[in-house]
């Protein structure tokens, strides 16, 4: 056993997502990375400086006393600090929502297979990484391929999966439709005719149609793959999750999203896996921290890898603030990042990067009573990781992603903001909070403040997010609903396949908000808005004439119903956060 190869990271499965993870890890400074590819599958070329083993499938993962994982198959044994399973488990294929006529059943498939012939015209309808693998294999045998994949699903693919599709498009072996949806398949002549719901896309005929809509798994993916993991080795194992696969509720190992796997893994295993720090001495960095930081991170609750609830305790112990206000957090440019952006050098290296965040709030204290901010020496913040992109290099959150409880941080000396409950003077008024994403942070504090002070009017907090996992406070809000009959929480995920896509504007247009509060009356209601400026839709004014952005935001819809928006020198009944 002592002579087996040792790696920092072992990836099981040379899928696009697995190869992306291996490449990103090497780029971030992880020295020894291996990809283990089971026999019988054509391995893609590994990234530079990444080893590739073609072997029998890994069937067992144990653990050494040192904590390292031991991977064994019939013909290979590898030791690794961490293991990521990137193979895609196969469960029950998901089928389209419309019926498939029996006369075309032999040409409509849910798995790549021997039915594919060179020079066939094949339509692939896909939602995840497995669709990219099938598209590549079809193109390699010479088939002409059209892929239907929404822009939202395309954005969630791993980098190498995206590059694969781009390369196939450039070589004219693939056409991608991102704004078309298949609504029916019929038999015309001897081949399937595919009907599209977009008028811009004509009906097209193909030799074969392949649905790659993902699988439903009834058991743990490790069981499906036939990989036995000893219980004490589970903490050294993660599974790459393709959003197209519906997972069972209980999964033994930690899961990573395909498109952001390395960022998640680096954050979870920090500090051991952080990228190399900028070329400067440890003593210099500690001196900069001592000079600039004035608070301590006391709590970090990771809703998922990109979303955190953070609590900070200032050295001066003064946390006085009004619900809805914001404070400034900061870290030095010398701190390491959780992404691949280059380190800062020169005069900026010794400076702080600062950003304002609304102060959020727990719903309850440790005894189960409503949280009282006056009895706390901490401030709570609700923060989302801003990803690196060609258009922007975020400076604070990629550094914050590597911090843990006990680490030091900068907290601005003053809290500020006029976005407060001051306009609500009647305890019988209806109060509605509408937000997007982490924009619900100030509303959390405001909701607790209203209920703590005995507000008797209807209180509603509605928030739109992309996925249900982006609702870090949902369980606490449900407890509030159980305790207070006049409170309702309305989470609205927009990218879950089982939930109709609705936005806050739709909540108003449909009349559902009126139903929640018994009628939204501008004489007795206040509406608070925080989040995406497009959702708010704040007007510009020419004297007393408002000009609204398009498409309409919430402000325009409310003003059409007689609400007045806050203006300089005049308090209305629609209030919005302006520091965004």
Buried (B, 14 or more C-beta within 10 A) or exposed (E): EEEEBBBBBBBBBBBBBBBBBBBBBBBBBBEBBBBBBBEEBEBBEBBEEBBBBBBBBBEBBBBEEEEBBBBBBEEBBBBBBBBBBBBBBBBEBBEBEEEBEEEBEEBBBBEBEEBBEEEBBBBBBBBBBBBBBBBBBBBEEEBBBBBBBBEBBBEBBBBBBBBBBEEBEEEEBBEBBEEBEBEBBBBEEEBBBBBBEEEEBEEBBBBBBBBBBBBEBEEBBBBBBEBBBEEEBBEBBBBBBBBBBBBBEEBEBBBBBBBBBBBBBBBBBBEEBBBEBBEBEEEEBEEBBEEBBBBBBBBBEBBBBBBBBBBBBBEEEEBEBBBBBBBBBBBBBBBBBBBEBEBBEEEEBBBBBBBBBBBBBBBBEEEEEBBEBEEBEBBBBBBBBBBBEEEEEBBBBBBBBBBEEEBBBBBBEEBBBBBBBEBBEEEEBBBBBBBBBBBBBBBBBBBBBBBBEEBBBBBBBBBBBBBEBBBBBBEBBEEBEEEBEBBBBBBBBBBBEEEEEBBBBBBBEEEEBBEBBEEBBBEBBBBBBBBBBBBBBBBEEEEEEBEBBEEBBBBBBBBEEEBEBBEEEEEBBBBBBEEB
